Amino acid sequence: MTDIKAQIREFRIGEKIRGLRQQKRLTLQELSELTTLSKPLLSQIENQQVIPPLATLLKIARGLKVDIHFFFADASNSQKYVLTRREDVREDDRGHRPVANETARPYAYYSLAQGLRHKHMEPFLVEFENKEWDDALFFKHEGDEEFIYVISGELDFHYNTEVLRMRDGDSIYYDSSQPHGWVAVGDSTAKAVAVMYTKE
């Protein structure tokens, strides 16, 4: 297994976005207006120069009218389950942090249901880095719900005006249409299992 960045590249997310955008006869400018994401950022994502954070992928999925699993699915795959062994998610896997609006997100993510099609949920293993909080790290996406279970380290979860300290074994289920963001605190990174559910 290579690092997270390489794993994400295997899904050819940028190519899928460009292909679907062209199929729908949308320009980058039109997709920008549909998603509220900048045209340069969308271009970087399509050209695999930027790994988009999950919130950005959700906005693109909405703009293109597909489920988020579209970006992680193999069109030829008809399997009914995905088993992810712990050795497939190595402790030393590292990837570049996703970027949104020129702000590096303090986490890297790894899909725990790679290739399974027609999912209603998208589970990820997420590693959060220690970083001083900045309101630029807030993001939101309408109509979705998320669940996070902390498996190691400590995490500050910023939700609107609240800051909730979460430790290993803590979990939270929340409406992701509200401004939210996370940073690891303490002496090390934090890891969590995150599950995203898209209603539409």
Buried (B, 14 or more C-beta within 10 A) or exposed (E): EEBBBEBBBEBEBBEBBBEBBEEBEBEBEBBBEBBEBBBEBBBBBBEBEBBBBBBBBBBBBBBBEBBBBBBBBEEEEEEEEBEBEEEEBEEEBBBEBBBBEEBBBBBBBBBBBBBBBEBEEBBBBBBBBBBEBEEEBBBBBEEBBBBBBBBBBBBBBBBEEEEEEBEBEBEBEBEBEEBBBBBBBEEEBBBBBBBBBBEE
